[in-house]
C-alpha cells in the first residue's frame, strides 16, 4: 500500500522504488488505485493500468491533473537514493515526482475550490497506440472534459506552454548487390545515404516565435540501417529521421516540409503527431501562471498537452524536475522542486 499521507519526498521515493517500465505498470497501478480508494471524497475507476479519480462537488470549474506511471527501461538506477538535496532514481524526474505531487493533492484536498480529475496513466513512453491517455480519450472522452488541464511533466517547477509536434520517417536509398571483392560491379546503398546525411547536416531549423515564446525546430537522423553481410555490397539502406516541429505547423505542413528536404528519395512516415499551441491568452492559463508565479517557457518535446489541445481543453506542462534529465541514467528530481510544486498546486486547487 502507498501511504498518501506521507510527505511528497517520501512518496516520490516510494513510487520510484516500484518498477514500472512501459507495459509493466500493473503493480504501481494497483498501489495507486488502492491508495486513492481510501479517499472517500474521490470516485475511482480503473481502465487497464490507467487510474482515474474524480471529485464531484459541482464546482463551477473542473481541472485535470495528469501524470504517466511508466518509465523507460532501468539503467542501474534503482532503488532511489537521496544526496545533496536531490532524489535520484529511475523515473524520479520523468515523472514520478509529478505523480507524487498530484497524489498528495488528491489525498489532502478533500474539498477543493475546483472539481478535479486525477489521471495516472500507462504507456506514455512507447508507441502512441498503447498510450493510456489516448485510449481514455477515445473510449471515455467524458472523463477528460474540463476547463483546464495540467500535465505534471518535468518543467523545472515552472510552466512550459504548448509542445512541439513530432514526425518520424524512414528515408531510403537503393543499390545493387555484389561481392565486396568486386565492388565495382555493384552500387553501394549505404554510400548513397551520404547525400541524405549531408542534407541533414546543412539543415537550418526554424525558430518561430508564438505567443512571445521562441520554439526551436529540429530535423535529425536518429538511426541508420543497412548491410547484408561483411562481404556483400549492400543494395538497401534507410536513414531514420525525426522532425520536431513548432506548434504553428500542421502535421500536413510538417510532412510537406520533410518531403521537400528529401526530394528524390522514397520516404515512409512512421508517425506524425501534432503539437499544441501555447494558448497563454486563455483566461485559465493566465490565471494559472499568476497563481504559480511562473514565467512561461516553450516546451521542447511532445507531451500529452497536445492530446488535451485536440480535445479543446487548454493545458500546460507544470512539474518538478529538469526536462533535460529525462531518460538519463543519473536522472534526479530536486527536493525543493517537489516541495514548491506541491505547495503551489495545493494553493491553486484549494
N, C-alpha and C positions, 0 to 999 in steps of 0.2 A: 504493500500500500504506500502511495505517496501521501505525505502529510503536508497539505497545503497551508497549514498554519505556521510552518517553519519560515524563516526569513528567506528572502529571494536568493541570497547567495547559496545557502544550503540546498534550496530547492533546485537551483540550476545544477549543482553538483550531483544531486540525486538523479536528475534527468540524464545528465551526461553519462553516468555510470550504468544506464540501461542501454545496451547496444541496440541500435535501430537503423541499420543500413536499409536503404530502399528495398522494398518488398519483404522486409523482415521487421515490421513495426508492431506486430501483434502484442508483444509483451509490454511495450510502452503505452500502446493504445489501451490495453486492459487496465494498466495502472492509472492512466489519466481518467478513463471512464469511471472507474470505481471511486476515485477521489472526488470527482465532480458530482457523482450521485449522492455523496454525503452532504451536499449543499442544498438545503430544502428550498431555496429561492430559485433554483435552476431547473429547467426541463432539459433532460439529457437524452440524446439519441445517438445511435452508432450506425455507421454505414461502412462496412468493411473495416478498415483500420483508421477511419476518419470519425472523430468525435465532435458532436455539435451540442453546445449548451446555451440555453436562451433564458433571459428574463422576460416576463410577460406582465409588466406593471401598467401598460397602457400609457407610457410616457409619450410626449409629443415628438420625440426623435429617437431613432434607432441607429446604432452604430455596430459595425462588425470588427472584431479583433481576430486576426488570423495568424496562424503560425504552423509551419510544417514540422512533423515529428521525425522525419527521416534524416539520415546523414549520408555522406559519401562513405566508401569503404575505409576501415580503420587503417592507421599508419603508425602503429606502435604508440598511439596516443590515448590509451585507456589504461586504468581509470583516470579520473581527474586528479589534478594537484593544484594547490594554491601557493603562489610565490609572488612576492613583491607587489601585492595588490591586484594580481591577475589570476583568474581561474582558467587553467589550461585543460584541454581535453577535447576529444572528438565531438564536434557539434556545439561546443561551448559558445562559439561565436555565431555559427550558422546552423540552427538558430534556437538552441535550447535555452539560451539566456532570454531571448524574446518570448519564448513559450512560458518560461518561468514567470516573467512579468505578467503575462496575460492570465496565467493560472492564479497568481496571487490576487489579481483584480477580481477574478471570478469568485474567489473564496471570501475576500474581505468586503466587497461591495454588495451587501445584502439588500440595499435599497438605493441603487444608483439613480442619479438625476436623469439619465438617458437609459432606455432599454438597450441591452447589449446582447449580441450574438457572438459567442466564442466558438471559433472553428480551429480544431487541431487536426491536421490532415496528413495523409500518407503520400509517398512517391512524388515529391516535388523535384527531387534531384535527378530524375531519369526521364525517359520519354514522356512527352506530354499526354499520350493516350492513357497512361497509368495515373496521372495526377489526380489526387483525391478531391481537390477543389474543382477541377474541371468536371469530374464526374458528378459532383454535388450540384454544380451549376446546370448540368444537362438534365439530371434526373429529379432534382428537388430545388428548382430555382427560387421558390418562395422563401426558402430558408436563408437566402443571401440577400433578400430585399432589405435595403437600408438607405439612410440618408447620407451615410459616410462610412468609409472603411479604413482601417489602419492595418497594414501588413507589418508584423513585428520583425522585419528583416534587419540585419545589422546595418546601421546607418549612422554610426558614430554618435549615438544618443541624440540625433537631430533628425530633421525632416529631409528626406530625399524625395523629390517630386517626380511623378511620371516614371517612365522607364523606356529603355531602348527596345526596338524590335530586333529580332534575330532571324537570320536566314542561313541555312546550311545547304551547300550544294556540292556535287561531285563534277569536276571539270576533267574531261577525258582526252587522252591522245591515243593514237593508234600507230602501229608499225608493222614490221614483218619479221617473223622468227627466222633465225639462222643459228648455226653453230658459232659459238664465240670465237673459235679459231679461224672462222671465215666470216668475220663480222661484216665485211663489205657486201656480202650477199643479202643482208637483212637491213631493216630500218629500226633503230632503237627508239621505242616509245618513251622510255624514261628520259633520254636525251631531249626528246621533243618537248618534254614538260618544262624545259628551261625557259621557253618563251612565256609560259604561264607564270612562272616564278618571277621573271623579270617584270611582267606587268604588275604583279603584286608589290614588288619592291619599289616600283616607280609610282605607285598609287598615292595620291594625296587626299586624305579623308576630309570631308566637310566638317565644319564646326558651327552649326546653326545656333542662333540664339532664339529661344522660345520662352515667352513669359519672363524674360530677363535672365534666363538660365542658359548657359552655353553647354550644349551636348557635343560630344566628340564621337564621330563615327569611326568605324574601323573595318577594314577588309583584309583578312589574313588567311594564310594556309595553316590549317591545324592538323593536317595529315597528308601522307602521300603513300600510295600503294602501287606496286608493280614488281615484275620479275617472275620468271618461270623456274629457272634453275641457274646455278652458278656457271654453267657453260652454255647458256642459251641467250641469244639476243631477245629481249622482251618485245612482244607485239602489242602490249596494252599497258597503260598507266593512268592513274587518276589522282588528281590533287583535290583534297577535301578543303573547301573554303568556308569561312564563317563571316558573314556580313552583319555587323552590329550597326543598326541604322537609327537615326533620330526619329522621335515620335511624330514628326510632321510628314514623314513619308508613309504612304500606304504600303501594304505588302506587295501590291501590283507594281507600284513605283520602285520599290526595292528590287524586285525581280528584274524589271526592265533595266535598272542601273547595272546589275551584275551581268546580265546578258550583253549589255553594251561593252563592259570591260573585257569580257571573254569572247567577243565576237569572233566567229570562225571555229569555235570548239563546241563539241557536244556537251550539254550541261544538264544535269539531273538535280532537281530540287528535292532535298530530303525533308525539310520542314521550313516553315516561314510563319513566324508568329508576330503579330503587330505589337507595337509599343503602346504607350499610354501618354497622352498629353499631360503637362503638369497640372492644369486645372486650378491654378492658385487663385484665380478670380472667384471661384465658387465660395459662397459665404461659409460653408462648413470647413473648407480648407483654411480660409483666412482665420477663422476662429481657433482652429487647432494650432496654427502657427503662433498666434498670440498667446494661447494658453500654455504652450510649451516653451515659449521664449526662443523659438528656433528661427534661424535664417535659412531659408530653403536652398538646397543644392540639387543639381540634376542627378538622377540615378543612372549610373553607368552599368548596364546589365539589364537583363529581362527579369521581371518578377511578376507575381500574380496580381499586382496592381493593374496590369493590362487586362486581366480577366474581369475585374470589377468594372473597369472602364467600359468593357464590352457590354456589361450588364446595365450600364447607365448609372453606376454608383461611383461618385468621386472618391478617390483613395490616395493615400500617401504611404511611403515607407517610413517607419519610425521604430528604431530598436537599438538595443545595446550592442556594441562591438564594431570593429573596423571592417568594412566590407572587403578590403583588400586582403584580409587574413582568411577569408572563406576558402575552405578546401585545402588549406595548407597543413603540413604535418604539425607545426607548432602553434596552431590556432588557439586563441585565448579570448576571453572577454574581460575587460576591466571591471573590477568590483564597483568602482564609483559609477560606471555606466548603468549597472544593474540597479543600484540604489536610486539613482537620479531618475531613470525611466519609470521605475515603479512609482515613485512619488508623484511624478508629473501625470502619469496615466490615472492614478487614483484621484488626484485633484480634478482632472478634466472630466472624468466619468462621474465623479460623485457630485 
